[in-house]
């Protein structure tokens, strides 16, 4: 788990919305601080479904739109970037660039 990455995120994410912070923190908790085997460090490839669970008061379609907006905000802020999935799957992977 990305304990150190989450600590860095706490200190450096004052410029994004609460929605963006929530999504970023969930991503940080699902990545590795150090690479392990073929799994690279700081790379999230858990999918949006896990992130949509952060917004239980919204309908599934609405939560998807909320996550999409947060991902766009984090990408625009340079906190994450889309990378090739290290597992070779079609699901998007994101490198957390804090």
N, C-alpha and C positions, 0 to 999 in steps of 0.2 A: 504494500500500500504506500501511497505517496505522502507520508507524514511530513517530510521535509518540504515537499512541494506545496502542500497545503499551508504550511507556515509561511512560506514565501508569498503565496497568493494572498494571505491575510494582510501582509504588510504592503502589498503593491497594487491592490485592486480598488483603490478609492475612486478611481475615475470611471467606473462602470456602474450600471444600474444594479439594484438588489437582485433582479431576475438574472442578470448576467453573472453576478457573484455566486448565486446559488448553483447555477449550472457549472460554473468553473470549479467550485469546491467539490461538487459531486464527481466531476471528471478527475480532479486531483486524487480523490480517495480511491479511484479505480485504476490507477496507474502504478507503476513501480518507480521507486526512487533510483534504483540501480538495475541494469539489465540482468535478466535471469534466463539462461539458456538462449532460446531464439526470440524471447520477448524483450523488445527494446525498452529502455527507460523513457518515462514522460510521454508515452504514446497511449492515447485512449482509443479503444476500438470496441467499446461496449454497446454502441448503438444508441439511438434516440429514445427507444422504449424505456430504458432505465431513467433517462433524464426527464421524460414525460411524467414519471411517477412523482416527481418533485411538486407537481401541481395537481393534487387530488381533487381540488374543488372545481376544476375545469373539465369540460367534456373532452374526450380523446382528441377530437379534431382541433379544439381550441388549445389544448396542451401542446399539440404538435406545432401549431403556429407560434406559440410562446417560446418553445425550444428553438425553433428556426430563427426567431428574432434574436434570442440570446446568442446563438452560434454566430450569427452575422455580426452582432455587436463585438463579440470576443475576437472574431477574425479581423474586423476593421480596426480594433484597438491593438492588434499585433500580439495578443496573448495566446492565441492558438493558430495553427495553420493546418490545412488539409495535406495529408501525406498518403503514400501508398500503404495499404494495409499489410502489415508484416506477416500476416497469416495467409496471404494470398486470396482472401475472400473479397467479395464485391462490396461489402459494407465499408463506409467511409472510416478513415482513421484520422485522428487529430493529434498533432504534436503540441504539447503545452510548452510554450516558449518563454516562460517567466524567467 
